[in-house]
Each structure stands twice: as structure tokens, then as C-alpha cells.
Amino acid sequence: MTAFFQSLGMNYEWAWFIATVCGILLIALPLMLAVAMIIYVDRKVWAAINLRRGPNVVGPFGILQSFADGLKVFLQETIIPSAANKGIFILAPIVTFTVALGAWAVIPFDAGVVLADINVGLLYILAISSLSVYGVVMAGWASNSKYPFFSAMRASAQMISYEVSIGFILVCVVLYAGSFNLTEIVMSQKGHGLGIVNGYVFNILLFPMWVMFFISSLAETQRVPFDLTEAESELVAGYQTEYSSMSFALFWLGEYANILLMCSLNTILFFGGWLPPVDWAPLYYVPGIIWFLLKTFFFFFMFSWVMATVPRYRYDQLMRLGWKIFLPISLLFVVLISGWLMFTRYA
């Protein structure tokens, strides 16, 4: 894209700047539209599983319900509690939203369709996703209310606990791919399963890692059954309790952008990214971005399915799963996969 703007007579610096801004907008604007639509899909899936109709009034089949909700919060008054730390209170949703968008910079939607194809893309994702806890902690502390504060403490412990096991799971993928670059990780999955299936998920050593990564994704995004930060029977609405209007909406946008990010990471790391499910020539005529979006939507459906069917964990069960089950198992598989690759590749 930089070359295109240079062909219009711009110098390199301006061409690069405008190309980068255009790339950011090409990701951010469709992502915001996607968030609006997946909230609608989320509610429809919950309704179908619970034998209800879900949104069905605003627009055809209720498809405009999310936009109506967005307009409603936009027109509401922003209320800041008198005892709150106003600066941090306002900054918290901005941090959550900004960090959620920043992680998408290295996500490859197709071969070459990525804003920043850096060699350490996976490390970048791990680092920037770790920053999302700051928005929650800032919101909980700045609200000067006990329920948001309890929620912030829960969120920090929960996200740290599951990021440890996610880190070791990612090490297993990197060992097989031999790179931290997300594009190279996707290409290394071509024909990996029995020579015909694109994806690591059919590898007997990596399938358990995918199961753990999927469950950890639920915990990292505070989805049911790990939504202890927003447990309405205990904490009203958790760290969002004192928020209203667009500040509340920014938390929701950040939360669903993170959910879509985790769905896309499941697709990229274990299910072949933009590659078709089977390494068969006719399937490559379908644009890679279509396969990527279909796989990501499938994982979002699984997220919604879990939310509608699985009861909430107790907090001790949440911590036990992260520290006593996922951490030792992921460490064990790092050793097993390292040994297997040393035996088969370098023996």
C-alpha cells in the first residue's frame, strides 16, 4: 500500500504514514461492525439453546438490536461517582478498548493481509493481552466501591493464572512451527495432519494443548464458566458497576474484541488460519480470508454454546484448574514435545 501512495507522488514518509493509517482503519472499522453483529449472534444462540426467540423487534429478525443498544448508551448521561478518582475512572475503559484493538495489528487474515508481519508476532500478542488486566484493575480501584474492587482483584488473579499456562501452550506450538511469526505458524500447518489436513489439532501431542488453550481463552476473556469478575449474584456487575453511557460501552467493545481475538488465535495456532480444512487444490480457489472468518465464527459459536450451557465455577475451582491442572500438564507437554522433536528431527 505504501508503494501505491508513492506512485501518487508522495515521499516515502508520508506514503508510509497514510498507508499505516488506512491499514488500521481497514481493521478497526470492520472489527467494530463485527462486534455489533456478534453481540446479536451471541444473544440469538443463547435464546435458541434456552428455547427463546432472542432479539426480534428492531430491524428484520432483530438484526439492528445492537445498533439500537449502541445509540441508547451514546445518548445516556455519563455519571462519575463523587468519591471516584475521576482521571483513572475515565481512563480505564479507554485502556481496555485500546489494548483490545492493538492486539489485532499482527493477526494475518490471509497470506500477506496483515498490518504488521513481525517476527515476534506471538510474543507481541502475549505481551499486549497481558496489558488488558490494567483496564479492569484501574476501573475497580478508581470506582471507590467494594464490589468493583473485589472484581478487579479477582480479574488480576484470574488473568495472571491462565496466562501462565497459555504461555507454555504457545511454547508447544512454537516448537513445532519453529517461529514466533504468525504467518509462518499458519504455513507450517499445511498438510500437517496425515499429509492432507491443514492444522495442528490432529496432532496427538498438540490436540490436548488446543483443548487447554480453548478453555484458557474462556478464562482469559472472563466468559462463562469463568465470569467470576462479573458474577451478578455476588458483585452486581463487577468492575463495570459504576459505569454508564459510552464508558460502559467501551468495556463491552473491548471485551468482545478480545473474544474475537481469542477465536482468531484458536484458528491461527491450531486450525490452519486462512488455509482450507483439507489440503486439496480446488479448496484453495476460495479466498483465504473466507476460511479464516468461517473458522473464527465457528469458535465464537463454541464460546456462545459454552456460555448458554455451563454453570459458573466457584473461585477455588477456577484457581485449582489453572494452577494445579493446566500448569503442570502444559509443562509436561513442553517436555514431551521437545523430546519428540529432538528424537524425530535431529536424531
C-alpha positions as a printed NumPy array, in Angstrom:
array([[  0.   ,   0.   ,   0.   ],
       [  2.956,   2.315,   0.668],
       [  4.103,   1.808,  -2.939],
       [  0.629,   2.813,  -4.176],
       [  0.749,   6.136,  -2.345],
       [  4.324,   6.702,  -3.54 ],
       [  3.08 ,   6.246,  -7.109],
       [  0.755,   9.198,  -6.47 ],
       [  3.793,  11.435,  -5.964],
       [  4.171,  11.303,  -2.161],
       [  7.536,  10.899,  -0.487],
       [  8.187,   7.661,   1.413],
       [  7.475,   9.03 ,   4.905],
       [  4.028,  10.401,   4.057],
       [  3.16 ,   7.346,   1.93 ],
       [  4.076,   5.02 ,   4.809],
       [  2.11 ,   7.114,   7.331],
       [ -1.074,   7.249,   5.229],
       [ -0.777,   3.551,   4.328],
       [ -0.459,   2.652,   8.021],
       [ -3.489,   4.771,   8.981],
       [ -5.527,   3.174,   6.174],
       [ -4.453,  -0.288,   7.349],
       [ -5.518,   0.499,  10.931],
       [ -8.921,   1.757,   9.735],
       [ -9.377,  -1.307,   7.495],
       [ -9.012,  -3.474,  10.62 ],
       [-10.652,  -1.296,  13.295],
       [-13.859,  -0.286,  11.468],
       [-14.875,  -3.803,  10.291],
       [-13.927,  -5.094,  13.753],
       [-16.339,  -2.649,  15.419],
       [-19.074,  -3.707,  12.986],
       [-18.249,  -7.357,  13.689],
       [-18.519,  -6.738,  17.443],
       [-22.021,  -5.296,  16.966],
       [-23.075,  -8.316,  14.928],
       [-21.565, -10.978,  17.195],
       [-23.352,  -9.491,  20.215],
       [-26.552, -10.087,  18.233],
       [-25.417, -13.618,  17.298],
       [-24.44 , -14.273,  20.925],
       [-27.927, -13.374,  22.135],
       [-29.579, -15.422,  19.375],
       [-27.525, -18.524,  20.247],
       [-28.348, -18.194,  23.963],
       [-32.025, -17.793,  23.074],
       [-32.065, -20.822,  20.763],
       [-30.401, -23.075,  23.344],
       [-32.85 , -21.888,  26.018],
       [-35.855, -22.221,  23.665],
       [-36.457, -18.482,  23.469],
       [-36.657, -16.098,  20.491],
       [-33.999, -13.539,  21.399],
       [-33.827, -10.106,  19.69 ],
       [-36.613,  -9.975,  17.088],
       [-38.136,  -6.482,  17.075],
       [-35.566,  -3.896,  15.911],
       [-34.999,  -4.425,  12.203],
       [-35.534,  -7.641,  10.237],
       [-35.04 , -10.631,  12.569],
       [-33.844,  -8.159,  15.225],
       [-30.555,  -7.636,  13.393],
       [-30.402,  -3.925,  14.303],
       [-30.768,  -4.531,  18.038],
       [-27.055,  -3.995,  18.756],
       [-27.096,  -0.654,  16.916],
       [-30.168,   0.427,  18.892],
       [-28.391,  -0.5  ,  22.132],
       [-25.322,   1.442,  20.989],
       [-27.436,   4.528,  20.237],
       [-29.1  ,   4.224,  23.627],
       [-25.827,   4.222,  25.593],
       [-24.472,   7.031,  23.399],
       [-27.418,   9.245,  24.391],
       [-27.207,   8.424,  28.091],
       [-25.593,  10.703,  30.646],
       [-22.078,   9.828,  31.807],
       [-22.208,   9.621,  35.589],
       [-18.985,   9.711,  37.6  ],
       [-19.324,   8.835,  41.309],
       [-18.419,  11.78 ,  43.546],
       [-15.872,   9.733,  45.524],
       [-14.221,   8.199,  42.436],
       [-10.754,   9.054,  41.172],
       [-12.062,  10.839,  38.082],
       [ -8.942,  10.687,  35.934],
       [ -8.34 ,   6.954,  36.336],
       [-12.101,   6.268,  36.245],
       [-12.33 ,   7.802,  32.755],
       [ -9.016,   6.322,  31.585],
       [ -9.865,   2.684,  32.495],
       [-12.37 ,   1.934,  29.66 ],
       [-10.105,   3.75 ,  27.176],
       [ -7.178,   1.489,  28.176],
       [ -9.34 ,  -1.643,  27.879],
       [-10.623,  -0.661,  24.435],
       [ -7.246,   0.488,  23.075],
       [ -5.39 ,  -2.642,  24.208],
       [ -8.123,  -4.85 ,  22.7  ],
       [ -7.65 ,  -3.147,  19.317],
       [ -3.847,  -3.072,  19.483],
       [ -3.531,  -6.848,  19.516],
       [ -5.103,  -7.108,  16.042],
       [ -2.079,  -5.43 ,  14.414],
       [ -0.273,  -8.761,  13.923],
       [ -3.26 , -11.02 ,  13.082],
       [ -2.909, -12.366,   9.493],
       [ -6.315, -12.618,   7.78 ],
       [ -4.796, -14.125,   4.633],
       [ -1.368, -14.562,   3.078],
       [  0.168, -11.086,   3.222],
       [ -3.021,  -9.484,   4.626],
       [ -1.63 ,  -8.287,   7.956],
       [ -0.858,  -4.814,   9.299],
       [  2.494,  -5.742,  10.886],
       [  4.014,  -9.096,   9.889],
       [  6.68 ,  -9.061,  12.617],
       [  8.914, -11.994,  13.53 ],
       [  7.789, -11.964,  17.166],
       [  4.043, -11.687,  16.488],
       [  3.125, -14.356,  19.035],
       [  5.189, -12.65 ,  21.752],
       [  3.5  ,  -9.352,  20.861],
       [  0.059, -10.963,  21.31 ],
       [  1.063, -12.452,  24.668],
       [  2.511,  -9.144,  25.866],
       [ -0.341,  -6.879,  24.81 ],
       [ -3.06 ,  -9.255,  26.027],
       [ -1.386,  -9.125,  29.443],
       [ -1.996,  -5.367,  29.492],
       [ -5.788,  -5.793,  29.372],
       [ -5.84 ,  -6.521,  33.11 ],
       [ -4.782,  -2.922,  33.763],
       [ -8.067,  -1.512,  32.498],
       [-10.038,  -3.806,  34.806],
       [ -7.852,  -3.073,  37.844],
       [ -7.989,   0.682,  37.182],
       [-11.789,   0.579,  36.869],
       [-12.182,  -1.412,  40.078],
       [ -9.865,   0.778,  42.14 ],
       [-10.972,   4.159,  40.755],
       [-14.673,   3.427,  41.373],
       [-14.059,   3.597,  45.143],
       [-16.692,   0.912,  45.698],
       [-16.233,  -2.503,  47.26 ],
       [-17.888,  -4.631,  44.566],
       [-15.821,  -3.232,  41.663],
       [-12.696,  -3.514,  43.832],
       [-13.378,  -7.2  ,  44.61 ],
       [-13.961,  -7.763,  40.899],
       [-10.642,  -6.108,  39.99 ],
       [ -8.748,  -8.335,  42.447],
       [-10.464, -11.419,  41.014],
       [ -9.694, -10.357,  37.453],
       [ -5.995,  -9.757,  38.104],
       [ -5.556, -13.148,  39.815],
       [ -7.573, -14.947,  37.136],
       [ -5.811, -13.451,  34.123],
       [ -2.341, -13.957,  35.578],
       [ -3.165, -17.575,  36.474],
       [ -4.266, -18.548,  32.987],
       [ -1.646, -16.519,  31.112],
       [  0.995, -18.767,  32.664],
       [ -0.488, -21.927,  31.169],
       [ -1.264, -20.12 ,  27.877],
       [  2.433, -19.197,  27.691],
       [  3.532, -22.833,  27.936],
       [  0.871, -23.896,  25.406],
       [  2.234, -21.321,  22.957],
       [  5.747, -22.697,  23.537],
       [  4.484, -26.086,  22.323],
       [  3.146, -24.514,  19.1  ],
       [  6.372, -22.538,  18.553],
       [  8.44 , -25.716,  18.984],
       [  6.542, -27.371,  16.142],
       [  6.42 , -24.303,  13.884],
       [  9.967, -23.142,  14.59 ],
       [  8.905, -19.489,  14.536],
       [  7.075, -16.785,  16.501],
       [  5.775, -15.282,  13.248],
       [  2.039, -15.971,  12.928],
       [  2.171, -16.285,   9.135],
       [  4.907, -18.92 ,   9.36 ],
       [  2.965, -20.747,  12.095],
       [ -0.032, -20.967,   9.748],
       [  2.059, -22.151,   6.778],
       [  3.762, -24.813,   8.907],
       [  0.323, -26.41 ,   9.412],
       [ -0.206, -27.063,   5.697],
       [ -0.807, -30.801,   5.278],
       [  0.358, -31.436,   8.847],
       [ -2.442, -33.87 ,   9.735],
       [ -1.854, -37.183,   7.918],
       [ -0.47 , -35.217,   4.976],
       [ -3.912, -33.899,   3.956],
       [ -5.393, -31.917,   6.876],
       [ -4.283, -28.322,   7.455],
       [ -3.897, -27.794,  11.179],
       [ -2.071, -28.894,  14.307],
       [ -5.276, -30.014,  16.016],
       [ -4.979, -33.547,  14.606],
       [ -1.51 , -33.953,  16.097],
       [ -1.855, -36.285,  19.096],
       [  0.61 , -34.163,  21.109],
       [ -0.997, -30.816,  20.242],
       [ -4.692, -31.747,  20.489],
       [ -4.642, -31.657,  24.335],
       [ -2.884, -28.303,  24.069],
       [ -5.707, -26.957,  21.905],
       [ -8.333, -28.141,  24.429],
       [ -6.439, -26.373,  27.22 ],
       [ -5.938, -23.266,  25.08 ],
       [ -9.661, -23.079,  24.298],
       [-10.615, -23.357,  27.967],
       [ -7.907, -20.844,  28.925],
       [ -9.297, -18.496,  26.258],
       [-12.637, -18.572,  28.07 ],
       [-10.904, -17.733,  31.352],
       [ -8.736, -15.012,  29.789],
       [-11.792, -13.238,  28.361],
       [-13.868, -13.77 ,  31.542],
       [-16.539, -15.774,  29.757],
       [-18.818, -18.332,  31.375],
       [-17.988, -20.548,  33.249],
       [-15.143, -18.245,  34.346],
       [-17.019, -14.916,  34.571],
       [-16.23 , -14.501,  38.27 ],
       [-15.328, -10.839,  37.675],
       [-18.929, -10.031,  36.716],
       [-20.775, -12.531,  38.911],
       [-24.117, -10.735,  39.176],
       [-25.255, -12.733,  42.21 ],
       [-22.164, -11.606,  44.157],
       [-20.722,  -8.407,  42.65 ],
       [-23.713,  -6.69 ,  40.945],
       [-21.833,  -6.129,  37.659],
       [-18.234,  -6.367,  38.824],
       [-15.755,  -3.706,  37.754],
       [-18.397,  -2.135,  35.437],
       [-20.894,  -1.463,  38.254],
       [-20.316,   2.302,  38.488],
       [-20.045,   2.893,  34.728],
       [-22.69 ,   4.233,  32.367],
       [-23.076,   5.623,  28.86 ],
       [-20.14 ,   5.292,  26.423],
       [-17.632,   4.386,  29.139],
       [-19.699,   1.253,  29.787],
       [-19.949,   0.62 ,  26.027],
       [-16.146,   0.813,  25.663],
       [-15.794,  -2.039,  28.156],
       [-18.219,  -4.118,  26.109],
       [-16.467,  -3.318,  22.835],
       [-13.102,  -4.222,  24.37 ],
       [-14.471,  -7.433,  25.858],
       [-15.949,  -8.679,  22.576],
       [-12.888,  -7.578,  20.585],
       [-10.82 ,  -9.749,  22.963],
       [-13.229, -12.646,  22.471],
       [-12.87 , -12.371,  18.686],
       [ -9.086, -12.171,  19.142],
       [ -9.051, -15.429,  21.111],
       [-11.286, -17.084,  18.495],
       [ -8.874, -15.979,  15.76 ],
       [ -5.883, -17.268,  17.76 ],
       [ -7.554, -20.688,  18.062],
       [ -7.917, -20.576,  14.267],
       [ -4.331, -19.442,  13.579],
       [ -2.463, -21.615,  16.077],
       [ -4.31 , -24.923,  15.727],
       [ -6.725, -24.908,  12.763],
       [ -4.625, -23.638,   9.88 ],
       [ -5.622, -19.969,   9.835],
       [ -6.67 , -18.932,   6.317],
       [ -5.836, -22.364,   4.845],
       [ -8.794, -24.598,   3.867],
       [ -9.513, -27.508,   6.236],
       [ -8.114, -30.046,   3.744],
       [ -5.014, -29.663,   1.569],
       [ -6.972, -30.171,  -1.67 ],
       [ -6.295, -27.892,  -4.66 ],
       [ -9.932, -26.889,  -5.539],
       [-10.484, -25.576,  -1.997],
       [ -7.721, -23.009,  -2.499],
       [ -9.919, -21.186,  -5.04 ],
       [-11.953, -19.938,  -2.072],
       [-10.268, -16.75 ,  -0.75 ],
       [ -8.241, -17.425,   2.39 ],
       [ -9.978, -14.666,   4.355],
       [-13.299, -16.533,   3.893],
       [-11.843, -19.679,   5.512],
       [-10.363, -17.528,   8.287],
       [-13.689, -15.838,   9.049],
       [-15.643, -19.113,   8.916],
       [-13.277, -20.782,  11.388],
       [-13.294, -17.75 ,  13.695],
       [-17.102, -17.667,  13.639],
       [-17.185, -21.398,  14.463],
       [-15.101, -20.769,  17.579],
       [-17.315, -17.852,  18.555],
       [-20.3  , -20.184,  18.284],
       [-18.498, -22.565,  20.655],
       [-17.925, -19.658,  23.083],
       [-21.656, -18.86 ,  22.989],
       [-22.595, -22.522,  23.306],
       [-20.487, -22.886,  26.452],
       [-21.943, -19.691,  27.909],
       [-25.507, -20.922,  27.439],
       [-24.966, -24.402,  28.871],
       [-22.193, -24.498,  31.505],
       [-22.744, -23.283,  35.097],
       [-20.329, -20.825,  36.7  ],
       [-17.283, -22.19 ,  38.563],
       [-16.568, -21.34 ,  42.162],
       [-13.453, -19.215,  42.585],
       [-11.467, -22.   ,  44.272],
       [-12.321, -24.312,  41.347],
       [-11.132, -21.647,  38.905],
       [ -7.763, -21.294,  40.651],
       [ -7.377, -25.052,  41.08 ],
       [ -7.929, -25.639,  37.354],
       [ -5.353, -23.023,  36.395],
       [ -2.559, -23.804,  38.863],
       [ -2.985, -27.489,  39.756],
       [ -4.157, -28.934,  36.433],
       [ -3.321, -26.742,  33.42 ],
       [  0.097, -25.538,  34.582],
       [  1.652, -28.976,  35.311],
       [  0.062, -30.564,  32.22 ],
       [  1.304, -27.781,  29.927],
       [  4.796, -28.064,  31.439],
       [  4.732, -31.831,  30.903],
       [  3.769, -31.399,  27.243],
       [  6.557, -28.872,  26.684],
       [  8.986, -31.606,  27.793],
       [  7.227, -34.328,  25.759],
       [  7.062, -32.259,  22.568],
       [ 10.68 , -31.088,  22.935],
       [ 11.82 , -34.688,  23.403],
       [  9.73 , -35.95 ,  20.484],
       [ 11.041, -33.249,  18.126],
       [ 14.639, -33.885,  19.195],
       [ 14.138, -37.603,  18.56 ],
       [ 12.396, -37.281,  15.181],
       [ 14.032, -34.174,  13.655],
       [ 17.601, -34.298,  14.931],
       [ 18.236, -37.934,  15.861]])
